[in-house]
């Protein structure tokens, strides 16, 4: 979906390479707050492909706990909106205004 190879992003936080100017800071802050609180979260967010084009995704994640109840990591599902969904949800304005970003 994002165009990056695992070797290029292993060990990095997704926000370091997927976020950009059109990424909603309120959604990003909601994600950070949920992680800090150990809570699940669901947001819609503009991410950036390795080639610089924007894509709209729905991200849902939740904490995964060990046998003793401690959070050991978070599991996430990220689903890109289809062209049809963009039309249905009124995201036409986003679609019309999306722009490539240089990733040099």
N, C-alpha and C positions, 0 to 999 in steps of 0.2 A: 504494500500500500504506500509506504513512504519512500521506497527506492533504495534505502540503505542496506548494505550487507552487514550481517551480524558482526563480523570482524571490525568494521569501522565504528560501531557504536557500543560494543561490549563494555560494560562498566560505566557507561555514561548515563546521566539522567535524561529522559526523553525531552524535557524542556530545553536542554542545551542544543538540540539539533532540529527539533520539530516546530518550535514556536517562532513567531515573527510579528511584524507590525499589526497584522489583522487578528492576531490571537487575543481573545477577550481577557483582559486582566482580571475581571471579576470572576470568570470561570476558573482561571488559573489559581486565584486566591482561594476559591472554594475547594479546589483540589488539595492545595497545601494545608488548609485548615482541617480537612477531613483526615489527611494522612497524619498530621500532628495529633489529632484526637483519636486516632485508631478507628475511624468510622468509615463506612462505605460512602461512595459518592457517585453521582452521575451528572455529566455535563455535555454540552455541545460546544465544540471548539474548532477554530480554524487552525489547521496544521500546515506544514510546508513539506513538500516532497523534496528529495535530494536535488532534483533539477530546478527547484525554485517555485513551482506552481502550487497554489493554495488548494486545499481540499477540506471539506467540512466533515467532521466526525462526531459520533456519539461515543463517549467514553464512560464505561461503568467499571468501577473497581471496588474491591473490598479487602479487608485484612484477612490473612490466613494465619490461624493460630496453631501453635504446637500443642502437644498432648497436655502440657501443663498450663495452657491458656494464654501464653505470651505470643504476641504478634511476631512472626518470623519473617514474613514478607507480605506483599500485596499482590493480588491477582487482578488483572484487568482485561477487559474485552473492549476493543476499539472497532467500530463499524463505520465505514465511509458511507455518506449519503449518496444514493444513486441520483442520476439526473432527474428521474421521475419524482423521487422524493423531494428534491430541491424545488421542483415546480409546485408540488402539492403543498408543501409547508410554507410557501411564501418566501422562500430563501432566494427568490429571483434577483432581489437587489444585491445580495451577497454575490451570487453567481455572475451578475452583470459587471460588478465592480472588482472582481478578483483580479489579482495582478501577480506576475512573476517577481521573484525577489532574487537578486544575485546572491549566491552562496560561496563566493570566493574567499 
